[in-house]
Amino acid sequence: MSEAVSVVHVDRLQLAFARKPWAFAAERCAEIDAWFAAQRREKPALWNGRVLLMHEYALADGVFRGRYLEVDYASFAAWRHWGGPEAAVYDCFGAAAILAADGAFLLGVMGPHTANAGHIYFPCGTPDLDDVAGGRVDLDLSIRRELKEETGLDISEFAAEPGWTTVFDLPLIAHIKVLHSREGAEALRARMLHHIAHERQPELSDILIVRSPADFDPAMRRFVTAFLAPRFALR
């Protein structure tokens, strides 16, 4: 995985669904199946659905253009677990950065039954076929769904900043939408925890309030701190 991380503003996304085989998944099929079977023995809730991985992208004049292929989750998860080796794909997804009225950001702690147990990041998820409409991949739709599923909050109650903050930590590409709330961080956290408490198997186990770099946690993914550090530096 690349050591260089960059953060840029993107005005608009143009993302297409373009089916094509993924050589990595075909060539390492047996190894992937064995690895995922072992994972499921430890975490039976893991589901081998279909997800989308980007296979080409370009950024010019404020527009990020990309094309996604479809693959099984097991192949994606194995590739990611093995350090994201060169395989002609990118883990490109949308994330919702909730910014409270008092200036704090709210992040989720992934539950123990999930593939990323204990990791801390914004509500987000790997795009899937539910995010495809008319050959277009819609990350606005993706983050709206993930926000509702993980936190119980509806995106309509927030004021979204124009465009996206995009973090390149190749092969990871995170398109982050900043969502401003009229509520303070503690009130938002209480609402999210209420939702978590009433879910049969919630994706999140806790909500972390981040008011400054002093609140950074080693369990935060690198794209999260790369996004947050310059936001706090501007204050």
N, C-alpha and C positions, 0 to 999 in steps of 0.2 A: 504494500500500500504506500502511496506517495506520502512524503513527509510535508510537502507544501500544501498549505491551506489558504484559500483566497475567499473573500467575501465581496460580492458585487450587488448592485441594484439592477433588477430586471423589470422593464416596463410591462412586458407581455410574454405569455407562453403560447407557443404553437406546437402542440404535441399530437402525434399521429400513432395509430395502431397499425403496424405493418408486420404481419406474420412472417416468420422465418425460423429455420431450425437453429438451435443453439448447440454448437459442436461440443462444448464442455459437458453438457448434460448427457449427450449421446455417448461420448467417449468414456465417461466415468460413471456410467449408469449403475453398474454392479456395486461399485464403491459407495456411491451415493445412497443406494437402497440399503446397504448394510449399515451405514452411518445413521440414516434416519430411523431405521428400525430400533437401533440402540437408544436414540433420543426418545422415541415413543415409549420405550419400556420405562424410562425415567419420568417422562411427562406425557401420559396418555392423552391429554387434551390437545396435543399438537395435531393439526389437520393438514393433510397434503392437498390443498386446493391449488388453484391456478392463479399465478401472479404475473405482473408485467415488469420486465427489465428493459432499460433503454439500450439500444444497440448503435445509435449514432446521435450526435448532437452538434449544434453550432450556435454561437452567440454573436450577434451583430446588430448594431444600431438599437440596442435595448431590447431586442427580441431574442428569446431563447427558443430554438427549434429543435425538436427531437423526435425520434421514432422508437416505438416499443415493440418487443416481441413477447410472446406468451410462453410460460414455462411452469412446471410444477414447483410447488413451494419447497419440496425436499431438495431439489437441485439448487435453487437459490440459497436456501439455508446452509447447505453444505459448502457451497462456494464462499459464502460470507464467513462461515466458521473456519474455513481453511485460509483465511486472510485475504480473500478477494484477489486471487491470482489473475494474471492477465488472461482474459477470456472473452474479449471484445464485447463486454457489457458494462453497464453502470447501474448502480442502485440509486435510482432517481425518484424522489417522492416529495409530497407536500407535507408541511407541518404547520400547526397553528400555535403561534406565540401569543399567549394571553397576557396582555399588559393591563394591570389593575390601575384604578384611578390614582392610587398613591405611589405609582411608579415601579411597583414590584412585578416581576414575571412569575407565572405559576407553571410548574413542571410536574409531570407524573412519574411515579416510581412503578416500574413494571412488576406485576404480580409473580409469585413464585412458580406458578404453573405455566408461565409463558416462556417462549424461546429466549427472551432477553431478560430473564428474571433479575431484578435489582437495578437494572439500568435506569437512568434518569434522563428524560427528554420531553420535548413538547408532544402534545397529542398528534399522532401521525400514524401512517401505515403504508405498507407496500401497495402501490396501485394494483387493482385487479380488473376483471372483465366488467364489473358493475360500474366502473369509471369510464367505460367506452361508450360513446354515442356517435353514430354516423361516421365511424372511422377516426374519431377524435378522442384523445385521452384528456379528461377534465380533472385537473388537480383541485380546483375549487370544490367540486363535488366530493372528491376524496377526503379533503380536510373537514368538510361539513359533516360527513358521515362519521369520521374518526372522532371528531370533537364530541358529537352527540353520544356515540357509543361509550367512549372512555370517561367523559365527565358529566354527561347529562345536560350540558349547556347547548343552546341553539345558536348558531352563528348569526342569526338575525338580530340578536341582542347586542352585538358588538359593532363598532365602527372600524372598518378595515382600512389600513393604510394603502395608498395606491401602489400597485405593482407588488414585487416580491423581493425579499432579500435572499440571495442565492449563495449558498456555501459550497465551494468545491473542495472536497477532501477525497480526491479520486482513489478508488472508483465510486465513491459516494457523492451524490449531488442532492442537496436539500434545498427545496424552494420553500421559504418560510414566509407565511402571511402573518403580519402583526395585527392583532385584534385588540382594539382599545375598549375597555369596559368602564362603565360609570360607577362601578362598585369597587370597594377597597379589597385588598388581597385576602384579608381574613374572612370577609363575607363570602367571597368567591370560593375560597378553600372549603368553607363549611358546606356550601351547596354541592361541591364536587364530592366531598366525603359522604354526604347524605346519599348521593347517587350510588357511590361505591358500596355503601353498606346495604343497599337494597337490591344489588345485582346478585344473581345466583353464582356467577363465576366472573367477577369483574377483572378487566385487563390490568387495572392499576391497584396497587396496595396502599398507596399514600400519595399526597400532594405536597410538593415542596415549594415554599415561597422563597424567591431569590431577589434580594434587594440590592446587592452589590457583589463584586467579585469575592468578598469575604464569605459569601454563602455558597461558593462553588464547591462541588463535591466530586471526589475521584470517580464516582459512578456515572457522572455526566458524560455523554458521548462528546467527542471532540467538536463535532459540528455545532453543538449547543454552546459551548464556551466560546468558540470562534465567532458566533453570532452575538452573544451577550457582551463580551468584553468591549467592543467598540461602542455599543449602545450606552454602557455605563460610563465609558471614558468621555462621552460628550456632555455629561451632566456637570 
